[in-house]
Amino acid sequence: MLSSSEESQSLNEELETSEEELQSTNEELTTVNHEIINLSELVSASRDFAEAIIGTIREPLLVLDRNLRVLQANRAFYKTFDAEARTVEGMLVYELENR
């Protein structure tokens, strides 16, 4: 009986320790989650700001990725080169209109 009681007490202590560890991990995850949400909001606001700038520039403008593929063009670009988004976005810059 004594051995069984000691074993039960040991298991209870392990469970308490595990519960504390889980609670600590949960708190850490909650903190990280809040940080991710804040960073996501910051990225979204920064992207909106950049797109607003791109949209108001009067000169033709292309936004390219590191492989020189067109991610975005502004209205001035489409108007100046009489182009449409479907024929520009996603294309390599040197593939646009007669290269």
Order of alpha helices (4+ residues) and beta strands (2+ residues): alpha-beta-beta-alpha-alpha
